[in-house]
Amino acid sequence: MKPNLYLQDIFDLFDAVQKCKIFEDQKVMADAIPLSPISEINQYFNTEKDQSGFDLKDFILRHFDFDQPAQAISRSQTLPIDEHIEKLWDELTRTADVEKGTLLKLPKPYLVPGGRFNEFFYWDSYFVMLGLQVSGRIEMMENIVENCASLINEFGFVPNASRTYFLSRSQPPYFSLMLDLLAESTNDKTVYARYFDSLEKEYEFWMDGAAELENGNQYRHVLKTKAGAVLNRYFDDENKPRPESYMIDMEDAEMSQNPEFYRNIRAACESGWDFSSRWFADGNSIRTIEILNLAQVDLNCLLWHSENTLAKASELQNFEEKKNNYRKKAEARKMAIDQYFWSEGDKIYKDYNIKSESQTSSEHIATLYPLFLKLANQEQAKAVSETIKDKFLKVGGLMTTTQDSGQQWDAPNAWAPYQWLGYLAMKNYGFEALAEDIKNNWCTNVERIYRNTGKLMEKYNAIDIQSIAGGGEYPNQDGFGWTNGVYIQLKKNK
C-alpha cells in the first residue's frame, strides 16, 4: 500500500485545498472520503479549475464526504464523572470494516481519543486500556491488542494512528506493556505466546539496521555511539510536510535552515510529544528542532521493556537461545540507559545528543521512565523524586517540562500519561506521599474542569487551574480517551 494512498494521486488538488486554507483544521482534508474514483475527481478538477467562477470549496464539498466527529460531547445534564466516562467508552467506540479514504481497515472495534482524533491511536490506547481494566471491559482491551497485532503483521509496526498518511512512522512502543496489562487482567500468561511473533516483529522494526551500523553512525531508528553502545531514536521515513498539518509545516520550514526539517517534525510526532522545547536546539523555537540527533530516554526504556518481555515470553515457550539473546540485549540496554541518560550533576534523566556527545539541557518529565519500569537504583530514584517535587509537581498535576515555549508539550501543561507514570514511579520506590500528591493534584484538576465545563480534556493546565490548557497547533480537544483511562485508574488506586 502506498503511504498516502489517494493523497498522492490527488496531490495537485490536495495541495491547492491546503494552501487556500479552506478548512481551519487541515486534518479535515487529509481525512476526507472521495465519493467517486480518484481518476474521475482528478479529471473533473483539471477540466473545471480554470473555468470562470470555479469555486474550490464547492468542488471539494461535491466530491468528498467528511466523516468528522463532534468537537464536543454534550449531555442534557451533568452526570457524575465516573458515569460520564462509562458512557464515553461507548460513544468513542468505532469500527473500520473497510478502508475509507485514508482510514485503515481494522479487524476489531476500537476506541478513538476524541475531538479531531477520529481514528485508532497507538500509545493513547495503552492508557485507555488502564481505564477499560477498571471498567471491566476486557473484550475491548483484547480488541486493542488484536488491532495492534494486525497492524504489525501487515506493516511491520503499529502506525502513529490508523491512517495511510501515518504509515511512515510509529509511536512510543507500548505493545509489550499492553500484553502485561492484558495478562494481568485475564490472569492468562498465554497472551505472551499468542502475540510473541507480533512483538518480535515490532522489535525488529525499531532495530532495523543495528547489526550493520558502525560506531558513531545513525540509521532509521537506531544509532551507535562512538563507544559502540546501541541506542534508539524517533524517526520518520518521509521528509515532506505532514498532510494533516500541511501549511503549518511549510511555513515553519521556510524559516528553518535544516534540510531535514520535515523529517524532524515527523519524528517528533512519532515521540508523541508534538511539540516541545525538549526537541529544540535553542530551547525555544520549533525552527531549531533536532530530534534526529537525539537518543531519547523514554524510547530506550520502552525498548528495554520489549527486550525483557521477549526474554520472558521466550522462557515461557522454552526458546532457550532467544531467551538468552533478548536477556543479553536487555542487560546491555540497561547499562546504556544508566551511562548515557543519567545526569549525576542534575540528578535527573536526560536525552543524549549523538552529535555533541553530550546530554541535552532540557529538563522533562520523561525522566520518570526508568522509575516507572524499575530501572533506576534507589539513590537515583530518590534524586528524581526530589526534582519532581521541586520542579514538576504543581497544584494541577505534573508538568511536562520546566520550559514555557508556547508548545503544548511544555509547561504549564499536564498530560494524563505522565500522571500515571509519575504515580506508579513514586509507588515503585516507596515515595507514597508524593505519589498521592501527584494523583490528587491532577484528579482534582480534572474534576474541577469537568464541573465547570462538562468535559474531559486532552490536557490540563497544571499552574492556572481555572483555565483550559492551550498551546500547540489545534485547540484543546474533548473526549478524551487517555484522560478517562488514567483518571479512573488513579481513583481506583488507594
Beta strands, then each sheet from edge to edge (+ up, - down):
strand 1: 33-34
strand 2: 64-65
strand 3: 93-94
strand 4: 110-111
strand 5: 218-219
strand 6: 222-224
strand 7: 230-232
strand 8: 294-295
strand 9: 342-343
strand 10: 348-349
strand 11: 352-353
strand 12: 358-359
strand 13: 393-394
strand 14: 397-398
strand 15: 413-415
strand 16: 459-461
sheet 1: 1+ 2-
sheet 2: 3+ 4-
sheet 3: 5+ 6- 7+
sheet 4: 8+ 11- 12+
sheet 5: 9+ 10-
sheet 6: 13+ 14-
sheet 7: 15+ 16-
end
